[in-house]
Amino acid sequence: MALEEKREKRPPVTPMMIEEEAALRNGSRGLPPGPWAEAAGPRPRTTERHIAVHKRLVLGFAVSILALLAVTMIAVLLSVRFEECSAAADGPPRAGGNGSLSGAARQQPGAEQPPGRPEEEARGGEAAEEEEEEEEEWQRRRELPPWARPRLPRHLRPLHYNLMLSAFMENFTFSGEVNVQLEVRNASRYIVLHAHRMHIEAVRVAEDKLAGGVRVARTFFYPQTQVFVVVLNRSLEVQKSYNLKIIYNALIENELLGFFRSSYVLHGERR
């Protein structure tokens, strides 16, 4: 009898109680179903679909960057090609395999160049033969000649340079004169200095600018190491100072080499 009375005293189970118990089991913190329960519920994480969209966006951005770089490189190559074509159409022709310029290079474009003289060609052949003989002499010594070495010889030391340049913008050429004061450390009859793509008009060597000059036997270019060699009749004396004077001319190059030129376009006009 007592057990039956206790059972009768328990409150009846209502639908609200069933919903609250189900909500507790589902983890909604006991809130009844409705807008508040949906707001308080846990938000879903990023799905695989969102990850795929992100990957596509990153891939599209990378492709656009690569396309921009390719277009920029093509534009630069076309600009350089245009510069070369314009230089070939407007600039004077070069003479010689090493790009040296003839003595009449300062003439206007289109002017006729005088034909080469047989005597000068004969002298060039003799100079080449002498150069080969001297190379053979150095080979017999089992040494490299001073103009074939990767670095300039140290028997001469430059003390001072005096350089004068005159530019001719109508045909992009220039002429120059350089005076170098040299100190002799070791006796030698060779003067080796860097030179490339230029025409030498005159070379003079004098002792202390006052004493008699030293006679120049011959000169030649050595393209392998880009040097110019002055061969004297006698050796320079040790602990004495000499003055080297060179008069030359060359092109104002259309590339990053030596005395070069550059241009830009402003409002459709090349300057």
Residue frames as qw, qx, qy, qz and C-alpha x, y, z in Angstrom:
[[0.000, 0.887, 0.462, 0.000, 0.00, 0.00, 0.00],
 [0.305, -0.799, 0.101, 0.509, 2.80, 2.40, 0.82],
 [0.405, -0.144, 0.597, 0.678, 4.55, 1.66, -2.49],
 [0.222, 0.603, 0.670, 0.371, 1.45, 2.35, -4.45],
 [0.112, -0.933, -0.268, 0.211, 0.95, 5.70, -2.75],
 [0.368, -0.597, 0.323, 0.636, 4.48, 6.76, -3.55],
 [0.358, 0.163, 0.688, 0.609, 4.01, 5.91, -7.21],
 [0.096, 0.795, 0.577, 0.163, 0.88, 7.92, -7.34],
 [0.250, -0.868, -0.085, 0.420, 2.68, 11.00, -5.92],
 [0.468, -0.167, 0.448, 0.743, 5.20, 11.18, -8.88],
 [0.323, 0.596, 0.009, -0.735, 4.35, 13.98, -11.29],
 [0.796, 0.444, 0.412, -0.020, 3.01, 12.89, -14.61],
 [0.470, -0.173, 0.487, 0.716, 5.32, 12.88, -17.68],
 [0.380, 0.793, 0.218, -0.423, 4.40, 15.70, -20.03],
 [0.747, 0.568, 0.177, 0.297, 5.46, 16.29, -23.71],
 [0.074, 0.944, -0.247, 0.207, 7.51, 19.30, -22.60],
 [0.612, -0.605, 0.509, 0.007, 9.58, 17.10, -20.31],
 [0.872, 0.170, 0.402, 0.220, 10.18, 14.62, -23.14],
 [0.512, 0.807, 0.024, 0.293, 11.39, 17.43, -25.44],
 [0.212, -0.890, 0.376, -0.146, 13.71, 18.84, -22.74],
 [0.775, -0.354, 0.514, 0.096, 15.22, 15.40, -22.11],
 [0.801, 0.431, 0.304, 0.284, 15.76, 14.89, -25.86],
 [0.251, 0.928, -0.123, 0.245, 17.36, 18.33, -26.12],
 [0.483, -0.741, 0.465, -0.025, 19.77, 17.50, -23.28],
 [0.849, -0.038, 0.485, 0.206, 20.78, 14.29, -25.04],
 [0.648, 0.642, 0.232, 0.337, 21.39, 16.15, -28.33],
 [0.572, -0.157, -0.062, 0.803, 23.62, 18.75, -26.66],
 [0.079, 0.653, 0.302, 0.690, 21.46, 21.85, -27.07],
 [0.149, 0.137, -0.492, 0.847, 21.88, 22.84, -23.42],
 [0.008, 0.433, 0.804, -0.408, 18.28, 22.17, -22.55],
 [0.240, 0.319, -0.028, -0.917, 16.78, 24.86, -24.78],
 [0.638, 0.431, 0.589, -0.246, 13.52, 24.02, -26.43],
 [0.489, 0.236, 0.576, 0.611, 13.54, 23.76, -30.23],
 [0.150, 0.928, 0.317, -0.124, 13.19, 27.10, -31.88],
 [0.440, 0.822, -0.117, 0.343, 15.23, 30.07, -33.16],
 [0.336, -0.823, 0.414, -0.198, 17.07, 30.48, -29.84],
 [0.857, -0.240, 0.449, 0.082, 18.15, 26.88, -29.83],
 [0.786, 0.515, 0.164, 0.300, 19.37, 27.12, -33.43],
 [0.163, 0.908, -0.227, 0.313, 21.39, 30.28, -32.63],
 [0.487, -0.701, 0.492, -0.173, 22.99, 28.71, -29.58],
 [0.974, 0.045, 0.218, 0.044, 23.80, 25.44, -31.33],
 [0.522, -0.449, 0.476, 0.548, 27.34, 24.66, -32.62],
 [0.477, 0.730, -0.185, -0.453, 28.18, 26.09, -36.09],
 [0.951, 0.202, 0.184, 0.145, 29.33, 23.66, -38.79],
 [0.459, -0.562, 0.402, 0.557, 33.04, 23.72, -39.73],
 [0.319, 0.612, -0.430, -0.582, 34.52, 24.45, -43.19],
 [0.899, 0.186, 0.368, -0.150, 33.46, 21.74, -45.55],
 [0.633, -0.081, 0.568, 0.520, 35.43, 20.05, -48.30],
 [0.405, 0.745, 0.442, 0.293, 33.56, 22.17, -50.82],
 [0.115, -0.989, 0.048, 0.077, 34.88, 25.37, -49.26],
 [0.573, -0.520, 0.487, 0.405, 38.44, 23.96, -49.32],
 [0.607, 0.308, 0.581, 0.447, 38.11, 23.13, -53.00],
 [0.207, 0.930, 0.257, 0.162, 36.91, 26.69, -53.72],
 [0.339, -0.878, 0.248, 0.229, 39.89, 28.12, -51.86],
 [0.651, -0.195, 0.570, 0.461, 42.28, 25.92, -53.83],
 [0.496, 0.614, 0.490, 0.370, 40.75, 27.11, -57.08],
 [0.011, -0.998, -0.064, -0.008, 41.15, 30.75, -56.05],
 [0.488, -0.685, 0.422, 0.339, 44.83, 30.25, -55.13],
 [0.644, 0.100, 0.612, 0.448, 45.47, 28.39, -58.39],
 [0.354, 0.822, 0.372, 0.245, 43.81, 31.17, -60.42],
 [0.190, -0.963, 0.131, 0.137, 45.89, 33.82, -58.65],
 [0.586, -0.435, 0.542, 0.417, 49.13, 31.92, -59.37],
 [0.586, 0.407, 0.573, 0.402, 48.20, 31.47, -63.03],
 [0.174, 0.958, 0.202, 0.102, 47.48, 35.21, -63.36],
 [0.366, -0.826, 0.324, 0.280, 50.88, 36.08, -61.84],
 [0.625, -0.125, 0.624, 0.453, 52.66, 33.73, -64.26],
 [0.462, 0.679, 0.485, 0.300, 50.78, 35.20, -67.21],
 [0.036, -0.997, -0.005, 0.068, 51.74, 38.72, -66.12],
 [0.493, -0.609, 0.489, 0.383, 55.42, 37.74, -65.88],
 [0.618, 0.203, 0.631, 0.422, 55.31, 36.12, -69.33],
 [0.306, 0.874, 0.332, 0.180, 53.73, 39.23, -70.89],
 [0.234, -0.932, 0.190, 0.202, 56.35, 41.45, -69.23],
 [0.587, -0.348, 0.586, 0.437, 59.23, 39.31, -70.54],
 [0.545, 0.493, 0.570, 0.368, 57.78, 39.33, -74.06],
 [0.114, 0.980, 0.159, 0.033, 57.41, 43.12, -73.93],
 [0.388, -0.780, 0.372, 0.321, 61.03, 43.54, -72.80],
 [0.618, -0.048, 0.644, 0.448, 62.31, 41.24, -75.55],
 [0.422, 0.726, 0.469, 0.273, 60.31, 43.10, -78.19],
 [0.078, -0.990, 0.026, 0.116, 61.64, 46.44, -76.91],
 [0.497, -0.561, 0.519, 0.411, 65.24, 45.22, -77.07],
 [0.590, 0.264, 0.645, 0.407, 64.67, 43.83, -80.55],
 [0.260, 0.908, 0.310, 0.110, 63.19, 47.14, -81.67],
 [0.264, -0.888, 0.257, 0.274, 66.25, 48.98, -80.31],
 [0.575, -0.258, 0.631, 0.453, 68.58, 46.65, -82.23],
 [0.501, 0.557, 0.580, 0.319, 66.62, 47.08, -85.46],
 [0.091, 0.988, 0.128, -0.010, 66.60, 50.87, -85.13],
 [0.398, -0.738, 0.413, 0.355, 70.33, 50.91, -84.39],
 [0.602, 0.022, 0.666, 0.441, 71.03, 48.70, -87.40],
 [0.389, 0.744, 0.480, 0.253, 68.95, 51.01, -89.61],
 [0.004, -0.997, -0.032, -0.069, 70.34, 54.32, -88.31],
 [0.545, -0.711, 0.349, 0.275, 73.85, 53.56, -87.01],
 [0.355, 0.724, -0.536, -0.249, 77.00, 53.41, -89.12],
 [0.958, 0.104, -0.265, -0.026, 78.37, 50.02, -90.21],
 [0.612, -0.672, 0.402, 0.108, 81.11, 48.35, -88.24],
 [0.630, 0.618, -0.470, -0.003, 84.41, 47.29, -89.70],
 [0.167, 0.451, -0.823, 0.303, 86.46, 44.33, -88.58],
 [0.623, -0.243, -0.737, -0.101, 85.53, 41.19, -86.74],
 [0.394, -0.279, -0.622, 0.617, 86.16, 42.70, -83.31],
 [0.060, -0.860, -0.504, 0.053, 83.73, 45.57, -83.91],
 [0.379, -0.403, 0.049, 0.832, 86.41, 48.22, -84.51],
 [0.330, 0.866, 0.306, -0.216, 85.45, 51.40, -86.29],
 [0.657, 0.373, 0.206, 0.622, 87.20, 52.77, -89.36],
 [0.319, -0.234, -0.109, 0.912, 88.78, 56.21, -89.38],
 [0.150, -0.173, -0.349, -0.909, 85.90, 57.64, -91.47],
 [0.211, -0.448, -0.864, 0.088, 83.22, 56.55, -89.00],
 [0.042, -0.504, -0.385, 0.772, 82.38, 60.12, -87.99],
 [0.109, -0.017, -0.501, -0.858, 80.86, 60.76, -91.41],
 [0.602, 0.073, 0.193, -0.772, 77.10, 61.08, -91.80],
 [0.613, 0.101, 0.780, -0.076, 75.14, 57.85, -92.31],
 [0.685, 0.651, 0.319, -0.078, 74.91, 56.92, -95.96],
 [0.146, 0.869, -0.414, -0.228, 78.28, 58.46, -96.87],
 [0.911, 0.325, -0.250, 0.055, 80.54, 56.26, -98.95],
 [0.667, -0.640, 0.333, 0.185, 83.51, 54.71, -97.20],
 [0.318, 0.735, -0.555, -0.224, 86.84, 54.75, -99.03],
 [0.964, 0.093, -0.245, -0.036, 88.05, 51.30, -100.14],
 [0.735, -0.596, 0.251, 0.205, 90.85, 49.65, -98.22],
 [0.279, 0.817, -0.485, -0.139, 94.41, 50.10, -99.40],
 [0.931, 0.151, -0.323, 0.076, 96.48, 47.11, -100.42],
 [0.339, 0.506, -0.556, 0.566, 99.43, 48.49, -98.44],
 [0.466, -0.428, 0.426, -0.647, 97.43, 48.54, -95.20],
 [0.961, -0.054, -0.020, -0.272, 96.25, 44.98, -95.79],
 [0.758, 0.367, -0.447, 0.301, 99.84, 43.89, -96.38],
 [0.018, 0.512, -0.553, 0.657, 100.93, 45.56, -93.15],
 [0.744, -0.306, 0.242, -0.543, 98.13, 43.81, -91.28],
 [0.968, 0.120, -0.219, -0.030, 99.35, 40.47, -92.64],
 [0.507, 0.458, -0.524, 0.508, 102.92, 41.21, -91.60],
 [0.318, -0.485, 0.451, -0.678, 101.77, 42.20, -88.10],
 [0.916, -0.166, 0.058, -0.361, 99.85, 38.92, -87.77],
 [0.863, 0.270, -0.370, 0.216, 102.95, 36.97, -88.78],
 [0.201, 0.507, -0.536, 0.645, 105.09, 38.85, -86.24],
 [0.615, -0.401, 0.296, -0.611, 102.50, 38.18, -83.56],
 [0.984, -0.006, -0.124, -0.131, 102.59, 34.45, -84.32],
 [0.650, 0.407, -0.471, 0.436, 106.39, 34.46, -84.18],
 [0.115, -0.505, 0.493, -0.699, 106.35, 36.17, -80.79],
 [0.831, -0.268, 0.139, -0.467, 103.77, 33.70, -79.49],
 [0.934, 0.167, -0.297, 0.107, 106.00, 30.84, -80.62],
 [0.339, 0.507, -0.523, 0.596, 108.91, 32.46, -78.80],
 [0.464, -0.429, 0.413, -0.656, 106.89, 32.58, -75.59],
 [0.960, -0.056, -0.059, -0.268, 105.82, 28.98, -76.12],
 [0.732, 0.345, -0.481, 0.336, 109.47, 27.96, -76.37],
 [0.012, 0.437, -0.553, 0.709, 109.94, 29.62, -73.00],
 [0.372, -0.354, -0.856, 0.064, 106.95, 27.59, -71.78],
 [0.029, -0.390, -0.436, 0.810, 105.21, 30.78, -70.71],
 [0.264, 0.768, 0.578, 0.081, 102.10, 32.60, -71.79],
 [0.304, 0.365, 0.098, 0.874, 102.70, 35.94, -73.51],
 [0.026, -0.195, -0.475, 0.858, 101.60, 38.93, -71.39],
 [0.423, 0.074, -0.170, -0.887, 98.59, 39.62, -73.66],
 [0.612, -0.094, -0.712, -0.332, 97.26, 36.04, -73.38],
 [0.240, -0.095, -0.802, 0.539, 97.10, 36.00, -69.59],
 [0.204, -0.696, -0.674, -0.137, 93.78, 36.52, -67.78],
 [0.303, -0.881, -0.189, 0.311, 95.18, 39.51, -65.83],
 [0.370, 0.894, -0.161, 0.196, 97.24, 42.46, -66.95],
 [0.758, 0.103, -0.352, 0.539, 100.99, 42.20, -66.30],
 [0.454, -0.854, -0.192, 0.166, 102.38, 44.03, -63.30],
 [0.662, -0.012, 0.068, 0.747, 105.60, 45.37, -64.82],
 [0.068, 0.377, 0.138, 0.913, 103.84, 48.72, -65.33],
 [0.163, -0.550, -0.678, 0.460, 101.89, 50.74, -62.79],
 [0.096, 0.680, 0.360, 0.631, 99.54, 53.55, -63.89],
 [0.293, -0.226, -0.433, 0.822, 99.91, 56.69, -61.80],
 [0.216, 0.506, 0.230, -0.803, 97.49, 59.10, -63.48],
 [0.360, 0.441, 0.737, 0.364, 94.88, 59.16, -66.24],
 [0.146, 0.467, 0.020, -0.872, 93.86, 62.19, -68.31],
 [0.317, 0.347, 0.848, 0.245, 90.87, 61.38, -70.52],
 [0.258, 0.392, -0.043, -0.882, 89.09, 63.57, -73.10],
 [0.344, 0.338, 0.864, 0.146, 85.97, 62.45, -75.04],
 [0.281, 0.279, -0.171, -0.902, 83.99, 64.03, -77.89],
 [0.422, 0.314, 0.842, -0.120, 80.57, 62.52, -78.67],
 [0.208, 0.131, -0.470, -0.847, 78.83, 62.83, -82.05],
 [0.459, 0.225, 0.702, -0.496, 75.11, 62.21, -81.56],
 [0.589, 0.463, -0.197, -0.633, 74.17, 62.42, -85.24],
 [0.762, 0.275, -0.555, -0.186, 75.68, 58.98, -85.92],
 [0.838, -0.511, 0.113, -0.151, 76.36, 57.76, -82.34],
 [0.819, 0.226, -0.254, 0.463, 80.16, 57.73, -82.46],
 [0.374, -0.920, 0.094, 0.063, 82.82, 59.30, -80.28],
 [0.656, 0.507, -0.356, 0.432, 86.52, 60.08, -80.34],
 [0.671, -0.740, -0.012, 0.041, 88.83, 59.97, -77.37],
 [0.484, 0.608, -0.456, 0.434, 92.32, 60.81, -76.25],
 [0.788, -0.613, -0.059, -0.003, 93.89, 59.37, -73.13],
 [0.333, 0.670, -0.532, 0.395, 97.24, 60.17, -71.52],
 [0.885, -0.441, -0.149, -0.016, 98.50, 57.68, -68.94],
 [0.011, 0.780, -0.575, 0.247, 101.50, 58.27, -66.71],
 [0.962, -0.049, -0.270, -0.018, 103.26, 54.93, -66.22],
 [0.328, -0.738, 0.578, -0.114, 105.82, 53.80, -63.65],
 [0.755, 0.330, -0.563, -0.070, 108.10, 50.93, -64.74],
 [0.733, -0.539, 0.363, -0.200, 108.60, 48.20, -62.17],
 [0.730, -0.156, 0.599, 0.290, 110.22, 45.58, -64.41],
 [0.061, 0.481, -0.507, -0.712, 111.91, 46.15, -67.77],
 [0.540, 0.365, 0.757, 0.038, 109.72, 45.19, -70.71],
 [0.030, -0.151, 0.447, 0.881, 109.06, 46.25, -74.29],
 [0.182, -0.442, -0.790, -0.384, 105.35, 45.45, -74.14],
 [0.243, 0.026, 0.354, -0.903, 102.51, 47.70, -72.93],
 [0.210, -0.320, -0.889, -0.249, 99.25, 45.78, -72.44],
 [0.232, 0.124, 0.400, -0.878, 95.95, 47.45, -71.58],
 [0.354, 0.440, 0.813, -0.141, 92.26, 46.63, -71.90],
 [0.270, 0.376, -0.235, -0.855, 90.52, 47.75, -75.11],
 [0.343, 0.286, 0.892, 0.064, 87.55, 46.38, -77.03],
 [0.311, 0.718, 0.603, 0.158, 85.51, 47.42, -80.09],
 [0.020, -0.928, 0.013, 0.372, 87.49, 50.53, -80.91],
 [0.737, 0.554, 0.049, 0.383, 89.81, 51.83, -83.61],
 [0.543, -0.630, 0.064, 0.553, 93.23, 53.12, -82.54],
 [0.463, 0.880, 0.048, 0.093, 94.40, 56.08, -84.60],
 [0.382, 0.695, -0.434, 0.428, 97.75, 56.87, -82.96],
 [0.825, -0.523, -0.144, 0.160, 99.98, 55.67, -80.11],
 [0.340, 0.728, -0.359, 0.475, 102.90, 57.61, -78.66],
 [0.801, -0.497, -0.220, 0.250, 105.24, 56.79, -75.78],
 [0.258, 0.773, -0.256, 0.520, 107.49, 59.47, -74.29],
 [0.656, -0.194, -0.521, 0.510, 109.87, 59.49, -71.34],
 [0.289, -0.484, -0.387, 0.730, 108.91, 62.01, -68.63],
 [0.285, 0.864, 0.409, -0.072, 107.08, 64.10, -71.28],
 [0.013, -0.927, 0.239, 0.290, 110.37, 65.95, -71.94],
 [0.383, -0.419, 0.738, 0.364, 112.94, 63.42, -73.08],
 [0.318, 0.274, -0.661, -0.621, 112.88, 61.85, -76.50],
 [0.834, 0.012, 0.099, -0.543, 110.05, 59.53, -77.36],
 [0.457, -0.208, 0.862, 0.067, 110.29, 55.75, -77.44],
 [0.386, 0.245, -0.576, -0.677, 109.61, 54.41, -80.91],
 [0.753, 0.086, 0.489, -0.432, 106.58, 52.14, -81.28],
 [0.158, -0.212, 0.872, 0.411, 107.35, 49.10, -83.43],
 [0.350, -0.227, -0.701, -0.579, 103.75, 47.98, -83.90],
 [0.429, -0.053, 0.526, -0.732, 100.41, 47.55, -82.15],
 [0.402, -0.102, -0.812, -0.410, 97.74, 44.87, -82.30],
 [0.671, -0.293, 0.177, -0.657, 94.50, 43.75, -80.66],
 [0.168, 0.097, -0.978, 0.077, 94.15, 40.40, -78.91],
 [0.567, -0.295, -0.244, -0.730, 90.38, 39.67, -78.89],
 [0.664, -0.193, -0.720, 0.062, 90.65, 36.53, -76.73],
 [0.447, -0.407, -0.526, 0.598, 91.44, 38.64, -73.65],
 [0.060, 0.916, 0.347, 0.192, 90.13, 41.98, -75.02],
 [0.475, -0.687, 0.095, 0.542, 93.46, 43.80, -74.75],
 [0.506, 0.852, -0.067, 0.116, 95.49, 46.16, -76.90],
 [0.814, -0.326, 0.138, 0.460, 99.25, 45.57, -77.11],
 [0.242, 0.946, -0.214, -0.016, 101.92, 48.18, -77.84],
 [0.909, -0.059, 0.087, 0.403, 105.26, 46.70, -78.91],
 [0.060, -0.958, 0.205, 0.190, 108.25, 49.03, -78.49],
 [0.678, 0.610, -0.377, 0.164, 111.66, 48.97, -80.17],
 [0.350, 0.340, -0.683, 0.544, 113.43, 48.88, -76.81],
 [0.505, -0.478, -0.693, 0.188, 112.60, 47.96, -73.25],
 [0.242, -0.856, -0.039, -0.456, 111.37, 50.57, -70.79],
 [0.380, 0.344, -0.632, 0.581, 113.87, 51.28, -68.03],
 [0.530, -0.510, -0.652, 0.184, 113.11, 50.38, -64.43],
 [0.336, -0.617, -0.362, 0.612, 112.19, 53.15, -61.95],
 [0.078, -0.094, 0.263, 0.957, 111.46, 55.63, -64.69],
 [0.379, 0.557, 0.532, -0.513, 108.20, 57.31, -65.63],
 [0.154, 0.065, 0.675, 0.719, 106.74, 57.31, -69.14],
 [0.434, 0.388, 0.247, -0.775, 103.73, 58.93, -70.74],
 [0.259, 0.203, 0.885, 0.329, 101.46, 56.82, -72.97],
 [0.349, 0.401, 0.052, -0.845, 99.17, 58.72, -75.35],
 [0.252, 0.232, 0.901, 0.265, 96.43, 56.97, -77.35],
 [0.383, 0.285, -0.058, -0.877, 94.01, 58.57, -79.81],
 [0.122, 0.160, 0.970, 0.134, 91.03, 56.42, -80.77],
 [0.498, 0.039, -0.064, -0.864, 87.40, 56.39, -81.92],
 [0.016, 0.129, 0.991, -0.042, 84.50, 53.96, -81.58],
 [0.350, -0.472, -0.578, -0.566, 80.74, 53.52, -81.63],
 [0.364, -0.220, 0.489, -0.761, 78.49, 54.60, -78.79],
 [0.131, -0.049, -0.983, -0.116, 77.15, 51.11, -78.23],
 [0.587, -0.273, -0.225, -0.728, 73.47, 50.18, -78.04],
 [0.833, -0.298, -0.466, 0.006, 74.12, 47.70, -75.21],
 [0.547, -0.826, 0.133, -0.039, 75.55, 47.80, -71.71],
 [0.863, 0.023, 0.098, 0.495, 79.14, 47.87, -72.91],
 [0.478, 0.040, 0.058, 0.876, 81.66, 50.67, -72.42],
 [0.123, 0.274, 0.061, -0.952, 80.36, 54.07, -73.55],
 [0.082, 0.368, 0.890, 0.256, 76.74, 53.14, -74.38],
 [0.267, -0.116, -0.101, -0.951, 73.47, 54.91, -75.16],
 [0.072, 0.369, 0.895, -0.240, 69.92, 54.39, -73.95],
 [0.210, -0.194, -0.335, -0.898, 66.48, 55.69, -74.93],
 [0.154, 0.357, 0.794, -0.466, 62.90, 55.93, -73.67],
 [0.025, -0.462, -0.640, -0.614, 59.45, 56.70, -75.12],
 [0.002, -0.401, -0.478, 0.781, 57.47, 59.73, -73.88],
 [0.459, 0.586, 0.233, -0.626, 54.05, 60.55, -75.36],
 [0.829, 0.473, 0.298, 0.004, 54.76, 58.28, -78.32],
 [0.406, 0.856, -0.297, 0.120, 58.11, 59.96, -79.07],
 [0.912, -0.138, -0.127, 0.366, 61.43, 58.15, -78.66],
 [0.033, -0.958, 0.231, -0.166, 64.07, 60.25, -76.95]]
